[in-house]
Amino acid sequence: AMLCDPTVSRAALPPSADVCTHAGHAVRIWFDAETARRARVAEAPHQHAFNSMLLWYRSAEGKCAAGRTQEAVRSFRALERMIAGFDANREDRDEAGL
């Protein structure tokens, strides 16, 4: 089952969280697109890995909301690297016809 917790409201974030908002922008776009893609396909491979990344993303948003900006930015950057690997693996699988 996909995790469907609501995202942290941007209005609830302190002004210092602008750094978080900008750092998490690319990650947020990817999760929105990937969640929509997974909703359209009958079977989405690597659901466990996606769920783990989603939990990490929610944690980073929570860090932003708590004012722990540096920790959140580090988490968003780590997620960007994970996403790059996740997408590269998907492209490899697609090329192999898997």
C-alpha positions as CSV (number, residue, x, y, z in Angstrom):
1,A,0.0,0.0,0.0
2,M,1.2,3.5,-0.8
3,L,1.8,5.9,2.0
4,C,-0.6,8.8,1.7
5,D,0.3,11.2,4.6
6,P,-0.5,14.8,3.8
7,T,2.5,17.0,3.1
8,V,3.6,19.7,5.5
9,S,1.8,22.9,4.7
10,R,4.2,25.5,3.3
11,A,2.2,28.2,5.3
12,A,3.2,26.5,8.5
13,L,6.9,26.8,7.8
14,P,9.0,29.5,9.5
15,P,10.7,32.1,7.2
16,S,14.1,30.4,7.6
17,A,12.6,27.4,5.9
18,D,12.8,29.1,2.5
19,V,16.2,27.3,2.1
20,C,14.3,24.0,2.7
21,T,11.6,24.8,0.2
22,H,14.2,25.5,-2.5
23,A,16.3,22.5,-1.6
24,G,13.3,20.2,-1.7
25,H,11.8,21.5,-4.9
26,A,13.2,19.0,-7.3
27,V,12.5,16.1,-4.9
28,R,8.9,17.3,-4.4
29,I,8.4,17.4,-8.2
30,W,9.8,13.9,-8.6
31,F,7.6,12.5,-5.8
32,D,4.5,14.1,-7.2
33,A,5.2,12.7,-10.7
34,E,6.3,9.2,-9.4
35,T,3.2,9.0,-7.2
36,A,0.9,9.8,-10.1
37,R,2.8,7.3,-12.4
38,R,2.4,4.6,-9.8
39,A,-1.3,5.3,-9.5
40,R,-1.7,4.7,-13.3
41,V,0.3,1.4,-13.6
42,A,-1.1,-1.9,-12.5
43,E,2.2,-3.1,-10.9
44,A,5.0,-0.7,-9.8
45,P,8.3,-2.5,-9.2
46,H,10.5,-1.7,-6.2
47,Q,7.5,-0.4,-4.1
48,H,9.5,-1.0,-0.9
49,A,12.4,1.2,-2.1
50,F,9.9,3.9,-3.2
51,N,8.1,3.7,0.2
52,S,11.5,4.1,2.0
53,M,12.3,7.1,-0.1
54,L,8.9,8.6,0.6
55,L,9.4,8.2,4.3
56,W,12.8,9.9,4.0
57,Y,11.1,12.7,2.1
58,R,8.4,13.2,4.7
59,S,11.1,13.3,7.4
60,A,13.0,16.0,5.5
61,E,9.8,18.0,5.3
62,G,9.3,17.6,9.0
63,K,12.8,18.8,9.7
64,C,12.0,21.9,7.6
65,A,8.9,22.5,9.7
66,A,10.9,22.1,12.9
67,G,13.4,24.6,11.8
68,R,16.2,22.0,11.4
69,T,17.2,23.5,8.0
70,Q,20.7,22.1,7.6
71,E,19.5,18.5,8.4
72,A,16.7,18.9,6.0
73,V,18.9,20.2,3.2
74,R,21.3,17.3,3.7
75,S,18.3,14.9,3.5
76,F,17.0,16.5,0.3
77,R,20.4,16.3,-1.3
78,A,20.7,12.6,-0.3
79,L,17.2,12.0,-1.8
80,E,18.3,13.7,-5.1
81,R,21.1,11.2,-5.3
82,M,18.8,8.3,-4.5
83,I,16.3,9.5,-7.1
84,A,19.0,9.7,-9.8
85,G,20.0,6.1,-9.0
86,F,16.4,4.9,-8.9
87,D,15.7,6.5,-12.3
88,A,18.9,5.1,-13.8
89,N,17.9,1.6,-12.7
90,R,14.4,2.1,-14.2
91,E,16.0,3.2,-17.5
92,D,18.3,0.1,-17.5
93,R,15.3,-2.1,-16.8
94,D,13.3,-0.5,-19.6
95,E,16.1,-0.9,-22.1
96,A,16.4,-4.6,-21.1
97,G,12.7,-5.0,-21.6
98,L,12.0,-5.9,-18.0
